[in-house]
Amino acid sequence: MFDDYLNDEQLYVQLEQYLYDYFLTECHASGVDSKNFKAPFYNTAFSNGTPFRDGNPIFSARNKTTSKILRIVLDEDTDSLVSYRDKDMGCVLVIIARVSLLELIIKKMVEWVRSQ
């Protein structure tokens, strides 16, 4: 559905919105107040305001209370989903995968939301 997100600006924006909407839906379903999060958390634009649109990150959120951060990076050169906690950045869960693994990415996002 989003396979050409890197070449189609509108599709990229739709993918960002899809992830954000899914995040909000999961917050509501899990009884987590979405107002406790800053999303997106990371700046994804150049100083002149032009968006990067490179998938790094495609989605990010920070829990304002616990300072835990979720960062989702799309990398089409990756064969499988990789997730790790970046201790140097403090409580950051980083998920890296190709867009074809979107269902797995969302599953990890849901786990993160539910752990809040």
Backbone hydrogen bonds in HBPLUS format (Angstrom, degrees):
<---DONOR---> <-ACCEPTOR-->    atom                        ^
c    i                          cat <-CA-CA->   ^        H-A-AA   ^      H-
h    n   atom  resd res      DA  || num        DHA   H-A  angle D-A-AA Bond
n    s   type  num  typ     dist DA aas  dist angle  dist       angle   num
A0005-TYR N   A0002-PHE O   3.02 MM   3  5.45 146.0  2.14 135.8 131.9     1
A0007-ASN N   A0004-ASP O   3.00 MM   3  5.56 145.8  2.12 116.9 126.4     2
A0008-ASP N   A0004-ASP O   3.07 MM   4  6.09 126.5  2.37 152.1 166.7     3
A0012-TYR N   A0008-ASP O   2.94 MM   4  6.24 152.7  2.01 155.1 163.8     4
A0013-VAL N   A0009-GLU O   3.06 MM   4  6.36 161.8  2.10 151.2 154.8     5
A0014-GLN N   A0010-GLN O   2.95 MM   4  6.21 153.5  2.02 145.2 153.0     6
A0015-LEU N   A0011-LEU O   2.90 MM   4  6.14 150.5  1.98 146.6 154.1     7
A0016-GLU N   A0012-TYR O   2.97 MM   4  6.32 161.2  2.00 153.5 158.3     8
A0017-GLN N   A0013-VAL O   2.97 MM   4  6.18 162.3  2.00 148.2 153.2     9
A0018-TYR N   A0014-GLN O   2.81 MM   4  5.97 150.6  1.89 143.6 152.5    10
A0019-LEU N   A0015-LEU O   3.05 MM   4  6.31 162.1  2.08 153.6 156.2    11
A0020-TYR N   A0016-GLU O   3.00 MM   4  6.25 161.0  2.04 149.7 155.5    12
A0021-ASP N   A0017-GLN O   2.77 MM   4  5.92 166.9  1.79 154.8 158.5    13
A0022-TYR N   A0018-TYR O   2.93 MM   4  6.08 156.3  1.99 144.8 151.7    14
A0023-PHE N   A0019-LEU O   2.92 MM   4  6.08 155.6  1.98 145.7 152.5    15
A0024-LEU N   A0020-TYR O   2.98 MM   4  6.31 161.3  2.01 153.5 157.3    16
A0025-THR N   A0021-ASP O   2.90 MM   4  6.10 160.7  1.93 150.4 156.0    17
A0026-GLU N   A0022-TYR O   2.90 MM   4  6.09 157.8  1.95 150.2 155.8    18
A0027-CYS N   A0023-PHE O   2.92 MM   4  6.20 154.3  1.99 149.2 156.8    19
A0028-HIS N   A0024-LEU O   3.03 MM   4  6.27 166.9  2.04 151.5 154.2    20
A0029-ALA N   A0025-THR O   2.91 MM   4  6.13 163.7  1.94 149.3 154.2    21
A0030-SER N   A0026-GLU O   2.87 MM   4  5.90 146.1  1.99 146.3 154.4    22
A0032-VAL N   A0027-CYS O   2.81 MM   5  4.72 150.8  1.89 151.9 149.4    23
A0031-GLY N   A0028-HIS O   3.18 MM   3  5.18 156.3  2.23 101.4 108.6    24
A0036-ASN N   A0033-ASP O   2.99 MM   3  5.73 166.4  2.01 121.5 125.9    25
A0037-PHE N   A0034-SER O   3.16 MM   3  5.62 159.2  2.21 115.2 117.4    26
A0064-LYS N   A0036-ASN O   2.66 MM  28  5.44 167.8  1.67 163.4 167.3    27
A0038-LYS N   A0062-ARG O   2.88 MM  24  5.19 151.4  1.96 141.9 151.1    28
A0062-ARG N   A0038-LYS O   2.97 MM  24  5.19 144.2  2.10 131.7 143.1    29
A0052-PHE N   A0044-THR O   2.84 MM   8  5.65 166.3  1.86 139.6 140.5    30
A0046-PHE N   A0050-THR O   2.82 MM   4  5.35 164.7  1.85 152.5 150.7    31
A0049-GLY N   A0046-PHE O   2.88 MM   3  5.33 162.6  1.91 120.9 124.4    32
A0074-LEU N   A0055-GLY O   2.78 MM  19  4.81 161.7  1.81 139.6 144.4    33
A0058-ILE N   A0072-ILE O   2.80 MM  14  5.82 149.1  1.89 155.1 165.7    34
A0059-PHE N   A0072-ILE O   3.46 MM  13  5.16 160.1  2.50 136.4 137.5    35
A0072-ILE N   A0059-PHE O   2.83 MM  13  5.16 171.6  1.84 162.1 160.3    36
A0061-ALA N   A0070-LEU O   2.98 MM   9  5.25 149.3  2.08 142.6 148.8    37
A0070-LEU N   A0061-ALA O   2.82 MM   9  5.25 161.0  1.85 155.2 161.0    38
A0063-ASN N   A0068-LYS O   2.79 MM   5  5.29 166.3  1.80 161.4 164.8    39
A0067-SER N   A0063-ASN O   2.77 MM   4  5.05 138.5  1.94 142.0 150.9    40
A0069-ILE N   A0091-CYS O   2.91 MM  22  6.20 166.8  1.93 152.5 155.7    41
A0093-LEU N   A0069-ILE O   2.79 MM  24  6.18 165.6  1.81 162.6 163.5    42
A0071-ARG N   A0093-LEU O   2.89 MM  22  6.17 157.5  1.94 168.9 167.5    43
A0095-ILE N   A0071-ARG O   2.87 MM  24  6.28 159.8  1.91 163.4 169.2    44
A0073-VAL N   A0095-ILE O   2.77 MM  22  6.07 172.6  1.77 173.0 175.7    45
A0097-ALA N   A0073-VAL O   3.16 MM  24  6.68 153.2  2.23 159.4 167.2    46
A0075-ASP N   A0097-ALA O   2.93 MM  22  5.59 155.0  1.99 124.0 132.3    47
A0078-THR N   A0075-ASP O   3.17 MM   3  5.72 164.0  2.20 119.5 121.5    48
A0082-VAL N   A0096-ILE O   2.84 MM  14  5.18 163.1  1.86 156.2 161.8    49
A0096-ILE N   A0082-VAL O   2.75 MM  14  5.18 168.0  1.76 163.8 167.3    50
A0084-TYR N   A0094-VAL O   2.99 MM  10  5.48 150.1  2.09 147.0 156.6    51
A0094-VAL N   A0084-TYR O   2.87 MM  10  5.48 175.6  1.87 170.0 169.8    52
A0086-ASP N   A0092-VAL O   2.84 MM   6  5.23 152.1  1.91 148.5 156.0    53
A0089-MET N   A0086-ASP O   3.21 MM   3  5.57 139.2  2.39 104.3 114.3    54
A0090-GLY N   A0087-LYS O   3.16 MM   3  4.79 151.0  2.24  92.8 101.5    55
A0101-LEU N   A0098-ARG O   2.95 MM   3  5.70 164.6  1.98 123.4 128.5    56
A0102-LEU N   A0099-VAL O   3.07 MM   3  5.24 137.3  2.26 123.7 119.9    57
A0104-LEU N   A0101-LEU O   2.98 MM   3  5.44 120.6  2.35 110.3 124.4    58
A0105-ILE N   A0101-LEU O   2.99 MM   4  6.31 154.9  2.06 152.4 160.5    59
A0106-ILE N   A0102-LEU O   2.90 MM   4  6.12 163.0  1.93 153.6 157.1    60
A0107-LYS N   A0103-GLU O   3.00 MM   4  6.22 149.7  2.10 139.7 148.3    61
A0108-LYS N   A0104-LEU O   3.05 MM   4  6.35 155.9  2.11 148.1 152.9    62
A0109-MET N   A0105-ILE O   2.92 MM   4  6.24 152.3  2.00 147.5 156.3    63
A0110-VAL N   A0106-ILE O   2.85 MM   4  6.08 161.1  1.89 154.3 158.3    64
A0111-GLU N   A0107-LYS O   3.05 MM   4  6.34 156.8  2.10 144.8 150.9    65
A0112-TRP N   A0108-LYS O   3.00 MM   4  6.26 154.1  2.07 145.7 152.5    66
A0113-VAL N   A0109-MET O   2.90 MM   4  6.25 163.1  1.93 156.5 160.7    67
A0114-ARG N   A0110-VAL O   2.95 MM   4  6.13 167.3  1.96 155.3 158.6    68
A0115-SER N   A0111-GLU O   3.08 MM   4  6.22 129.9  2.34 136.5 149.0    69
A0115-SER N   A0112-TRP O   3.10 MM   3  5.13 133.9  2.32  96.5 109.4    70
A0116-GLN N   A0113-VAL O   3.08 MM   3  5.41 160.8  2.12 110.8 116.7    71
